């Protein structure tokens, strides 16, 4: 089975929404910048031999739509024969593309993959799934109202179990300084991982 390694990594600066020098840059143009730099920084690689471009993106609408991974690849000058896919996994879309590239290499599907991600919140005014009327599932109306109320300020978070909202679940709040948070059904954690106390046992108090 082939080994999968990360050969190089590059990114743009982190920008704050609607502030700074990146706020007017389209998502596809922004994503093309590190793709182009990655190719230029590795001249020993023939870009035409890239098996796939995997681009994580949470909101794939408006300027981030139409398979933003494909658009970014073309804008970066990568050979048009190189395919691309865009992946949505809130909130770990880019991380998911790394997993996918790793699995593809281990499975022998290819040798060279670009794992990437983009999100340009500053440009959401140009179209997102949240901007269209009558598209919200009414079952989430109560949760959306709670979110709006919290956004207005004046309220503090407290354990929802105190309101009887999570009686059917055995849920705990891990320490805020925890390095790793594992979210798993208790039976899965006990049966597959062999962890008896984590999440489900002695720490859940």
C-alpha positions as CSV (number, residue, x, y, z in Angstrom):
1,X,0.0,0.0,0.0
2,X,1.5,3.4,-1.0
3,X,2.4,6.0,1.6
4,X,0.7,9.4,1.6
5,X,2.7,12.4,2.6
6,X,2.2,16.2,2.5
7,X,4.8,17.6,0.1
8,X,4.2,21.3,0.5
9,X,1.7,23.7,2.1
10,X,0.9,27.3,1.4
11,X,-1.9,29.8,2.2
12,X,-3.0,33.4,1.9
13,X,-3.0,35.6,5.0
14,X,-6.1,35.3,7.2
15,X,-8.5,38.2,6.8
16,X,-11.4,39.5,8.9
17,X,-14.8,39.6,7.2
18,X,-15.5,43.0,5.5
19,X,-12.2,44.4,6.7
20,X,-8.7,44.5,5.3
21,X,-7.1,44.2,1.9
22,X,-8.8,40.9,1.0
23,X,-12.4,42.0,1.5
24,X,-12.9,42.8,-2.2
25,X,-11.3,39.7,-3.6
26,X,-13.6,37.0,-5.1
27,X,-13.3,33.5,-3.6
28,X,-12.3,31.9,-6.8
29,X,-9.6,34.6,-7.4
30,X,-8.4,34.2,-3.8
31,X,-8.2,30.4,-4.0
32,X,-6.2,30.6,-7.3
33,X,-3.4,32.6,-5.6
34,X,-2.0,29.8,-3.4
35,X,-2.7,27.2,-6.1
36,X,-0.6,29.2,-8.6
37,X,2.1,29.7,-6.0
38,X,2.2,26.0,-5.1
39,X,2.8,25.1,-8.7
40,X,5.5,27.7,-9.1
41,X,7.2,26.6,-6.0
42,X,7.4,23.0,-7.2
43,X,8.8,23.2,-10.7
44,X,9.8,19.6,-10.7
45,X,6.0,18.7,-10.7
46,X,4.2,18.7,-14.1
47,X,0.8,20.3,-13.2
48,X,-0.8,18.1,-15.9
49,X,0.0,15.1,-13.8
50,X,-2.1,16.3,-10.8
51,X,-4.9,13.7,-10.3
52,X,-7.4,16.0,-8.7
53,X,-7.9,19.3,-7.0
54,X,-10.1,19.0,-3.9
55,X,-11.4,22.3,-2.6
56,X,-13.2,22.7,0.7
57,X,-15.9,25.4,0.8
58,X,-18.8,25.7,3.2
59,X,-21.0,28.0,1.2
60,X,-20.9,27.0,-2.4
61,X,-23.2,29.6,-3.8
62,X,-22.8,33.0,-5.6
63,X,-19.2,33.7,-6.3
64,X,-18.2,30.5,-4.5
65,X,-20.5,28.4,-6.6
66,X,-20.1,26.5,-9.9
67,X,-17.5,24.1,-8.4
68,X,-15.1,26.8,-7.0
69,X,-12.3,24.2,-6.9
70,X,-12.5,23.9,-10.7
71,X,-12.7,27.7,-11.2
72,X,-9.7,28.2,-9.0
73,X,-7.7,25.6,-10.8
74,X,-8.4,27.2,-14.2
75,X,-7.7,30.7,-12.8
76,X,-4.3,29.4,-11.5
77,X,-3.4,28.2,-14.9
78,X,-3.5,24.5,-14.1
79,X,-4.1,22.3,-17.1
80,X,-7.8,22.2,-17.9
81,X,-7.6,18.4,-18.1
82,X,-7.0,18.3,-14.3
83,X,-10.4,17.7,-12.6
84,X,-11.6,19.3,-9.4
85,X,-14.2,18.8,-6.8
86,X,-15.7,21.1,-4.1
87,X,-16.5,19.7,-0.7
88,X,-18.8,21.0,2.0
89,X,-18.4,19.7,5.5
90,X,-19.3,22.2,8.2
91,X,-16.9,23.2,9.7
92,X,-14.1,21.1,8.4
93,X,-14.3,21.2,4.6
94,X,-10.6,21.7,4.0
95,X,-9.7,19.0,6.5
96,X,-12.1,16.7,4.7
97,X,-10.2,17.2,1.5
98,X,-7.0,16.1,3.2
99,X,-8.7,13.0,4.3
100,X,-10.0,12.3,0.8
101,X,-6.6,12.9,-0.8
102,X,-5.0,10.6,1.8
103,X,-7.6,7.8,1.2
104,X,-7.2,8.2,-2.6
105,X,-3.5,7.8,-2.5
106,X,-3.7,4.8,-0.1
107,X,-6.2,3.2,-2.4
108,X,-3.9,3.6,-5.4
109,X,-6.2,6.0,-7.2
110,X,-3.4,8.4,-7.9
111,X,-0.2,10.0,-6.8
112,X,-0.6,13.7,-6.7
113,X,-3.6,15.6,-5.2
114,X,-4.1,19.2,-4.2
115,X,-6.0,19.6,-1.0
116,X,-7.3,23.1,-0.5
117,X,-10.0,25.3,0.9
118,X,-11.6,28.8,0.6
119,X,-14.3,30.9,2.2
120,X,-14.8,34.6,1.6
121,X,-17.4,35.8,4.1
122,X,-16.8,39.4,2.9
123,X,-18.4,38.5,-0.4
124,X,-21.5,36.8,0.9
125,X,-23.6,39.8,-0.1
126,X,-23.1,38.5,-3.7
127,X,-25.0,35.4,-3.0
128,X,-25.3,32.6,-0.4
129,X,-27.8,29.9,0.3
130,X,-29.0,32.0,3.3
131,X,-30.0,34.9,1.1
132,X,-32.8,33.3,-0.7
133,X,-36.4,33.7,0.7
134,X,-38.5,30.7,1.6
135,X,-35.5,28.3,1.7
136,X,-35.2,27.8,5.4
137,X,-36.6,24.6,6.9
138,X,-39.3,25.7,9.4
139,X,-38.2,23.0,11.8
140,X,-35.1,25.1,12.5
141,X,-37.1,28.3,13.1
142,X,-36.9,28.0,16.9
143,X,-33.1,27.5,16.8
144,X,-32.7,30.4,14.4
145,X,-34.8,32.6,16.8
146,X,-32.5,31.6,19.7
147,X,-29.4,32.4,17.7
148,X,-30.8,35.8,16.8
149,X,-31.7,36.5,20.4
150,X,-28.2,35.7,21.5
151,X,-26.7,37.8,18.8
152,X,-28.6,40.8,20.2
153,X,-26.6,40.4,23.5
154,X,-27.6,40.4,27.1
155,X,-27.7,36.7,27.6
156,X,-25.2,34.2,28.9
157,X,-24.8,30.6,27.8
158,X,-25.9,27.9,30.2
159,X,-26.2,24.1,30.0
160,X,-29.3,23.2,27.9
161,X,-29.8,20.2,30.1
162,X,-31.0,22.6,32.8
163,X,-33.9,23.4,30.6
164,X,-34.6,19.7,29.9
165,X,-33.7,20.0,26.3
166,X,-31.2,17.2,26.1
167,X,-32.7,14.5,28.4
168,X,-32.3,11.8,25.8
169,X,-28.6,12.3,25.4
170,X,-25.6,11.7,27.6
171,X,-23.7,14.9,26.9
172,X,-20.9,16.6,28.8
173,X,-19.0,19.8,28.3
174,X,-15.4,19.0,28.0
175,X,-12.8,21.4,29.6
176,X,-12.3,24.4,27.3
177,X,-8.6,23.8,27.2
178,X,-9.0,20.2,25.9
179,X,-6.6,19.6,23.0
180,X,-8.8,17.1,21.3
181,X,-12.6,16.7,21.4
182,X,-14.0,13.4,20.2
183,X,-17.6,13.4,19.3
184,X,-18.9,9.9,19.1
185,X,-21.9,7.8,20.1
186,X,-21.1,6.2,23.5
187,X,-21.5,2.7,22.1
188,X,-19.1,3.5,19.3
189,X,-16.5,4.9,21.7
190,X,-16.7,1.9,24.0
191,X,-17.1,-0.8,21.4
192,X,-14.7,0.3,18.6
193,X,-12.2,2.5,20.4
194,X,-12.1,0.7,23.7
195,X,-12.3,3.9,25.7
196,X,-14.5,3.3,28.8
197,X,-14.6,6.6,30.5
198,X,-14.0,9.2,27.8
199,X,-17.2,11.2,27.2
200,X,-19.6,8.6,28.5
201,X,-18.2,7.5,31.8
202,X,-16.6,9.0,34.9
203,X,-15.9,12.4,33.4
204,X,-19.6,13.0,32.5
205,X,-20.7,14.5,35.8
